[in-house]
């Protein structure tokens, strides 16, 4: 029988990270579509920039979360 940390690690590696990567790509594509359809309208360009900003923030949060998990494991000696 697998231990709980092994199961959690498998779920992260097989489901969560691929899903995160796919959603990140979709968010950047959506932001690109918003830029292309803005046609110089300042309010739509602001909306597109916001989509890019939130996509970048999401990636940064995920990377920090992944790093924090590793740092905590090292501190606790797990």
C-alpha positions in Angstrom: 0.0 0.0 0.0 1.3 3.5 -0.8 1.9 6.1 1.8 -0.1 9.3 1.9 2.9 11.5 0.8 3.5 9.2 -2.1 -0.1 9.4 -3.2 -0.1 13.2 -2.9 3.1 13.5 -4.9 1.7 11.2 -7.6 -1.5 13.3 -7.8 0.5 16.5 -8.1 2.8 15.1 -10.7 0.1 13.4 -12.8 -2.8 15.8 -12.5 -2.2 19.1 -10.9 1.0 20.3 -12.7 -0.1 19.2 -16.2 -3.5 20.9 -15.6 -1.7 24.0 -14.4 0.6 24.1 -17.4 -2.4 23.7 -19.8 -4.4 26.4 -18.1 -1.4 28.7 -18.2 -1.0 28.2 -21.9 -4.8 28.8 -22.4 -4.7 32.0 -20.4 -1.8 33.4 -22.5 -3.7 32.4 -25.7 -6.8 34.1 -24.4 -4.8 37.3 -23.6 -3.4 37.2 -27.1 -6.9 36.9 -28.5 -8.0 39.9 -26.4 -5.0 41.9 -27.7 -5.9 41.0 -31.3 -9.5 41.9 -30.9 -8.9 45.1 -29.1 -8.3 47.0 -32.3 -6.8 50.0 -30.5 -9.6 50.4 -28.0 -7.9 51.5 -24.7 -10.4 49.7 -22.4 -10.0 46.4 -24.2 -6.2 46.8 -24.2 -6.3 47.3 -20.4 -8.4 44.2 -20.1 -5.9 42.2 -22.2 -3.0 43.5 -20.1 -4.8 42.5 -17.0 -5.2 38.9 -18.4 -1.5 38.7 -19.1 -0.7 40.1 -15.6 -3.0 37.6 -13.9 -1.5 34.8 -15.9 2.0 35.8 -14.9 0.9 36.2 -11.2 -0.6 32.7 -11.4 2.6 31.2 -12.6 4.7 33.0 -10.0 2.3 31.8 -7.2 2.6 28.2 -8.5 6.4 28.3 -8.6 6.6 29.8 -5.1 4.1 27.2 -3.8 6.2 24.4 -5.4 9.4 25.9 -4.0 7.9 26.4 -0.5 6.9 22.8 -0.3 10.5 21.7 -1.0 11.9 24.2 1.5 9.5 23.0 4.2 10.4 19.4 3.5 14.1 20.2 3.8 13.6 22.2 7.1 11.5 19.3 8.6 13.9 16.7 7.3 11.2 14.8 5.5 
